[in-house]
Every structure is written in C-alpha cells, then in structure tokens.
Amino acid sequence: MEDEFITYGTARIMLSNVTYDMAANLAAELASIDGVTSVSFGNGTEQDTPEEIAEYFKGSDALLSVTFDGEETDPISLSAMEEIKAQR
C-alpha cells in the first residue's frame, strides 16, 4: 500500500506581527520556492467572510499551510523547508 500512496510533507507556519497583505504576499513568495507544491492562506477566493478570515488571521498573526513536492524526508522537501526558514 505504501507503494501506491504518497503522503506529501506539509508544514504550518505561524507569522507574527504582520498585516493581512504582508501575509498574503509572503504566501505567494513561498509558493514559488522549488519543492513547494502549494501555500494556503485563506480559502482561495477573492472575498473571504470575516468568519473565514478569523480562521487563519487574528490580530497580527497569520497561519500559512505549505505542501511540499515530496514526502517529509525527501531531499526536495528538506531543501524547500530550509529555503522557507531562510525567508525570515
């Protein structure tokens, strides 16, 4: 069964002291990193309701969800994670 299904590596990144626009821009930057499949910030629609926004952005804190191209220990995923850490 392990040969048929792949569990891609994921990360949840909490940003502090950011505006909504700063978090959205950083999500777009991180999505362009080699080894990153996607970065979620919000539900992906243009008009989030206040309730939806509250699920991933509170005060000046934002939550990003990252999915990598490989499994957790694959070199491409580890390399992408290192590049994300360097984005501080």
N, C-alpha and C positions, 0 to 999 in steps of 0.2 A: 504494500500500500504506500510506503514511503516513496517508492519509485514513481508513483502516479500523481502524487500531490506534493506541492511545494508550499511551505509556509514561509512567505517572504518576511524579511526583517522589517520591523516597524519601530518608530520612536515617537514619543510625545514630548514636545518641547514647550516649556513654560517660559514666556517672556515677561519681564517685569519692567515697569517704568517706560511703557511705550504707548503711543496713541494707536487708535484703530488703523489709521493709514500706514503708520510705520510697520505694524504687524503684517498688514496685507502686502506691503512692498517686500518685506523680508521673506514672506512665504513664496512670493514669485521668484525671488533670487535663489532661494534654496531649491526650488523645483528645477532650476536649470543646472544643478550640480550633476555631473556624471555619476551614475549609480543610484540616483533618486528617481523613482517612478512617479511619485506624486506627493504634494504637500496640501493638506486640507486646512483651510482657515474659514470656518463658516460652512454653510450648506451648499455653496457654489452658485447660488442665484444672486441676481443683482439686488433684490430687495429682501433682506432679512428682516423679520419682525423683531421688535425689542426682546421678546422672549427667546427667540433663536440666538440673537446676539449674546444674551446673558449666559448662554451655554458655553461659549468659548472666549468671551471677552468681558472682564469685570474690572471696573475701576481703571487701572493702568496695567492690567495683567492680561495676557493673551495666551491661548493654548493652540499649538500647531500639532498636527498629526502627520508624520512622514512615513511613506512606504518606500522601501528600497528595492532595487532590481534583483537582489539575491537573498539568500537566507541570512540569518543573523551573523553567522561566522564566515560568510563568503568574502573574499578579498574586496570585491566591488562594493559591498555594503560597508565593510570596515573603513575603506578609503573614503567613501561618501560621508560617513559619520565623523571622521577626522576633519574633513573639509567643513562640515557644519560647525563643529566645535571651534574651528579657526575663525568663524564669522563673528565672533564676539564683538 
